[in-house]
């Protein structure tokens, strides 16, 4: 079983920056792909960015050039550096991972989410 703990959310003015962190803990053989998703008020959850264990990244068009996803495999932690924040970035941001918990058994886990509010 894997637990994901997000931190770093809060209130920020438009144009500002925030850095989100998500640390994985529990019993697992390895943490494979990790990602960040967000759910704006009244909308469905959407992909923000993903990163493989090897460091390959993918971003939603809406955040390209402004957000950077990274990870520290030694700490089983994924980060999301957010810059040039806009009011439209306001959402609950959730961490996601696919973890190998036993040989041949990989499962998907989600964190509880952290709220990011961008004021205008």
N, C-alpha and C positions, 0 to 999 in steps of 0.2 A: 504494500500500500504506500502511496505517495501523498504527502501534504504539500500544498503550495501556499506560501505566505507573501502577499504583496505589501508594498509600502511605498511611500513617496507621494501619494496623492494629496490634493489640497486645492486651495483657492489661489489663482494667479491672474494677473492682469493680461489683457491681450498684448502680444508681443513678447511676453515673458517665457521662461523656461522652467521645466520640471524634469526630474529624473525618477522614474519608477524602477523598483527592484522587485524581484520575485525569487525566493529561495525555496528549493525543493528539499524535503526531508522525508524520512521514513525508511522503508525496506525496499530496495530495488537493486538490480544489477547494473543498470545504466540509465541515464536520462538522455533520450534521443532528441527528436525535434522539440523546439519550444516556440512559443508565440505569444503575441498580445492581441487581444480582441477588445472591442469597446461596444457599448450600447448607449447611444444618445437617448435623451428623454423622448418617449413616444415612438421610438424606432427599434428595428430589429438589431441584434448583435451583428457586428461586421468585423472582418479581418483588418487588423492594423499592420502587423508585420510578423514574419516568422524567421527562424534561424535554425539551421541544422546543427548537429553536433560538430561538424567540420567547419562551420562558420558561414555557409552560404545563406544569403538573406533574400527576402522578398517583401515588398512593401505595397500597400494600397496606394493608388494614384493620388489620393487626397493628402497623403502625408509625405510623399517622396520629396526629398530635399530639406525636409524640416525635422523628421524623426529619424533616429538611428537605433537599431536594435543590436545588442551585443550580448555575449555570455562569458562566464568564467566557469569552465568545466570543473576545475578543482574545487570550486565552491558550490557547484550545482545551482548557479544563479543566472538569471537572465535579466537584462536591463533594457529600459526604453528611455532614451534621451529625447526629450521633446523641446523643440525650440520654435520661435516665431508662432506661438500658440494663438489660436483664433477662438472666438466664441463657439464656433461650430465644432471644436474639439471637445467641448463639454460632454462628458459621458462617464459611465462606470467602466473602468478598464480592468480586464481580467486576464490573468496569466493562464497559459495552457501548456501541457506537455504530454508527449507520448513516451512512456517509460517502460523499460524491460524489467518486469518484476520477477520473473522466473524464466528459465530457458524456454524459448518458443512462445512466451506469453508477454505480450505488450498491451498496455492499457492506456486510455486517455484520462487525464486528470485536469481539473479546473480549480483555480483559487476562488476565494470569496469575492474578490474585486475591490478596487479602490477608486474613490470618486475624484475626478478631476473637474474643477469648475473654472472656466475662463471667463472673466468679467470684461465687459466692454467699457 
